[in-house]
Every structure is written in C-alpha cells, then in structure tokens.
Amino acid sequence: MVRGVPPAAKLLTAFLITATAIFMLVPLAVVMLSSLSASEFLVFPPRGFSLRWYGEIMASDAYLKAGWTSIKLALVVTVLAIAIGTPTAIALYRFRLPGGEALGALFLSPLVLPTLIFGIGLLVLFSSWGGGPSFTGLVIGHLVISLPYVIRTVGAVLADADPALEEAARTMGANVWQRYRYVVLPQCAAGMAAGGFFAFNISFDDAVVALFMRAPDVETLPLRIYSQLEFSPDPSVAAVSTIMILLTIFLVFLIDRLFGLKRIA
C-alpha cells in the first residue's frame, strides 16, 4: 500500500480516471442515443425518440443476411482459433522448442502489424491461385488476425498454472495424453474461453480484411453498416451498432461469471 500520497496527486489521479472513462464511454452513448432518433437521418442529439429503426433492421433482408453471415463466420473462426491456438500455446509455453521465441513473435505479429497488410496479402494470394475473394478466404483472413488472441490468453493461463499438478498426475501413472486431457486442458479452460471471445469479437467486428476478401454474394455486418453510411446514413446504422455493443457486453459478463476476468487479465 502506498502511503503519504499528496491530496493533489489523488485528485489528479481521480480526474484522469474519470476523464478517461468519459472519453471511452461518450462515443458509445452517442451511438445508443442516436439509435432512438425519430429523424430520417443520423444526427445527434436525436430529434425525438422512437424504436422505429430497430424494427427497420429486423425487417431488412440485407441486414439479416449480413448479420447471419457474420455470425456463421465468427463461429467458424472461433472454433478453428481455439482448436489451433490451444495446442500452439501449449507447445510454445510448455516446451523449449528450437527458435521458440522467434515462433512466438511470428504467431503474435498480427497483434502489432496493420490489418491492412494481411488483407492485401490474402487478396493477392487468393487471386494468384485463381480463387479470388470467398467465404473461405474470409475465414482464413479472420483466423490469421484472431489466432494470436487465443495463443496469448491460453499462454497467460499456462504461465500461472501449477506445474505440480501435472507432475503429480505423471507420478500416479498418467501418460502424456491423460495428463493433457485431465490436467492441462482444464487449466487452459479460462484462457480458451477468453481467447474464443476475442476471436469471435475480432471476426464479427472486422471490416478491413472483409473489405478485401468479400465475394459479391458474401457481405458481413460491418460492411453492410459501411455501405449504409456511405450511401444512405440513417439511424438504422446506430441501431445495429447498439445491438453489437450489447452483445459484446453480454459476452464479457458471461465470461466473467463463468471464469472470472481476473484469471485471464
């Protein structure tokens, strides 16, 4: 515990925390309030209040199709990211692999490199193969940018895991597969859940890779929002965004209740 902190320092800290919270929350509040506007155009402050635009998006084939495409895409990417990222994290964090640090940096590079680079690279690659943009291309592109989150969260959990449990299982005669099935994987559960949440969220929200890899008959929800903003901006965009915000909040709450955010922070 820090003692003797001047009152001015405490006041400054409280001000900075409050200002940061306001800075982060105000855009969300603006979007949510704009979704309740009775106006025909996307304006703030809203002119009147109405739930009309929520009904509009529920009756829109374009929004419903794009939303279903994004959900399918995010679910496939999440399953693949967990299936590939979990054993990768175990290999990186539990074994001394030759060039392990370089491999770890390579796998985590999408966290720091511009997503635009991966979008352009995948477009060129698929075009050179004669395939072009497609749903499969979207899955691969989103997997590339989502996989590091699973590797990082599972690795963070493994770094805090008690190795004595695995050693005790080995002493009691458990083979390597039994140890990983009954000891290591349960220890990874919180990291897998958090990584899966990030993978789903990244895939569901991405517009950059989707912009390069979308096929004429494949449109994700972020691209539908972008198109609506470009050609006919109305409060339906804010209504869809509000639903996405509430979905994210619900998933965070669910993971916190099931696993605890402190375990994976």
SULTA-V447892 format. One line per field, one symbol per residue. phi: phi as a letter, one per 20 degrees, with the letter a starting at -180 (. if undefined). psi: psi as a letter, one per 40 degrees, with the letter a starting at -180 (. if undefined). A space follows every 50 residues. Layout:
phi->???
psi->???
This chain:
phi->.edmffgfffffffffffffffgeeggffffffffefefececbffencb egffffffeefffffffffffgfffffffffffeffffffffedceefmg fffffffegffdegfgffffffffffffenemgaffffffffffeeggff gffffffffefefffffffffeoffffffffddffffegfffffffffff ffffefcffffedfegdccefgffffffffdbfbffffffffffffffff fffffffecnfffdf
psi->hhifhiddddddddddddddddddddddddddddeeieieihihiigihi edddddddehddddddddddddddddddddddddddddddddeeigihfd dddddddededdihddddddddddddddeedaiiddddddddddeddddd dddddddddeiheddddddddeehiddddddedddddedddddddddddd ddddehddddddeiidehhidddddddddddghieddddddddddddddd dddddddddhddde.
